[in-house]
Amino acid sequence: MTVAPAKPFATREQTVALSVSFLALFAIVGCALYGLPFFYDFFVKDLGWSRRDVTSGNAYSKLLVGPLFGWLAGVMVDRFGPRRLMLVGIVIAGSALIGLGSVTTLGAFYFFYLLNALGYVLGGPLPVQVLLSRWFDAARGKAMGIAYLGIGIGGALVPLLAYALTQSMGWRGALRALGVLMIVVALPGAFLVRDPPRPAAGGRARGRRRAGRRRS
């Protein structure tokens, strides 16, 4: 009796997809969700806005971007694949932080906060889940768990990094640096990752015919 060798956890393509997913969640969720609140006090103190004005940026962006672009992003990820959405979302989210480091008006602040939310929708959990669910089958839960560690690690490291950057280059420079870091960390991998091949239409049709014959 021979024992079949154990299969590796992931092929090369799966390893790349998992690494890219981890880095995308680390950069976009870590910087946007956990990094931005660190800078609220600077907007209040240096620009004279109320804390309600500043925190409203997060609420307005969720209310507008979620209903308007959430469904559309789902349609786009099915049509164009998760890789393209991630590329666009990473650039938008990083550019939003760079823009937030230069704002002087509340209108510009809300505009870039909306861009940040849009980048989150296009480059964050939605395309990551689609990418991993298409590349992984038996180990899908394990892959999701590893990828989502990026959020926890980002949540722990990004506030510390934001503090260190603020001490060395001021809060505006720190925001710009975090935006550039998001793009540098997540974008190269998104170029390398490959969308999993879709089943051919003929194959799906044959599968449906076989299923119909089995039922009959």
Protein Blocks (a to p, Z undefined) as FASTA:
>chain_A
ZZdddddfbdfklmmmmmmmmmmmmmmmmmmmmmmmmmmmmmmmmnopafklmmmmmmmm
mmmmmmmmmmmmmmmmmmnopklmmmmmmmmmmmmmmmmmmgcbfklmmmmmmmmmmmmm
mmmmmmmmmmmmmmpcklmmmmmmmmmmmmmmmmmmmmmmmmmmmmmnojklmmmmmmmm
mmmmmmmmmmmpccdddddfklmmmmmmmmmmmmZZ
